[in-house]
């Protein structure tokens, strides 16, 4: 490994890690299969999402799309509805795009080599390595944040893990250390160790099966690693979200096909420079729809934090009359609203409406 000399006894390291994993691993649904399609799904869902959150989504998703061809043939709106609440919806769209490539180009069989699987939409180096090692038993590196944290401590690597170029250092380390007899348990063991023992702020060193191999522990530096620069602060944007009602129906609009929350449905959303009174909201909405919007009433306010920005939302309910709407809008009743894929912020608004008995 360029720049680092691995001095630990590799075979003992492998045996200690793999033995611990087989004895202590959590019973997770995606660990009960060797199907590369299902493992692929689990790895995409687990990106930036907690395991406990993913489990019910994964089970429902596999039930809805049990085979790769089922997902390839699915309508995007049905797909997004299944993903609703998991966030980062581009993951779902990229997953389906990648699955369709497999169906069309590889006859429905997930590729067994890094070059081909990495060419699929949404499959980065980590996902490729995870599927190849777990599903196919190939000694391929699968380096995520957990793995970088674990190895930065064990090998005393002080490079900044927030820098993309640093990942290569860890990929080289895993390539040199990985077990060729059980690469699946080795890679999953590193991930599990990071999730359960070698945690970000309070590593459980006295319980760690790899303590004897850990250079940071022996030097008392486990709390100083990994080195990671802080992310930039997120941008804040103010919105009015308006549930415009006409009789029993509510006006919903579809977001653009690209960008944040692409193709999700929402109540009318208007960016505003600052807090608006109800009368000002009525005026803004009437101007936007070239019709009459009245009786605007504030029913909720909340923040919704994305990875790169924060929405500050004030939610209103209002009555609409003779509104001119565009092709990406439609009136829906409560039952029809349940079928539309909506994002977290819209779900918060919907919850406020339900608490009032409005839907």
Beta strands, then each sheet from edge to edge (+ up, - down):
strand 1: 235-246
strand 2: 249-254
strand 3: 265-266
strand 4: 268-271
strand 5: 292-305
strand 6: 309-321
strand 7: 329-332
sheet 1: 3+ 2- 1+ 4-
sheet 2: 3+ 2- 1+ 6+ 5-
sheet 3: 3+ 2- 7+
end
